[in-house]
Amino acid sequence: MAHVELTSHLYQFFPTLEGQKIVVDGASVREVVDALEALAPGFAFYVCDERGRVRQHVNIFIESERIQDRGTLTDAVRPDSRVFILQALSGG
């Protein structure tokens, strides 16, 4: 099962995930995002747009590598992978 870590900013919007180890099943990034959606409704739309693509100011890493497929999220996730989901804050 993949271990997921989020930037602290995301917990503001999904407080049910805060303070817990997030471990989900998923063989691809899409499956991981879908599993997070099941835990925290609205999560998938927060990190992906209406077409299912990763939003511009969101990055997803598997271990230390940024995912390649930001469109359909087909990057493979191993059962022991660490997945990092980061939202960049913009503004001035």
Beta strands, then each sheet from edge to edge (+ up, - down):
strand 1: 2-6
strand 2: 22-24
strand 3: 58-62
strand 4: 65-66
strand 5: 82-87
sheet 1: 2+ 1- 5- 3+ 4-
end
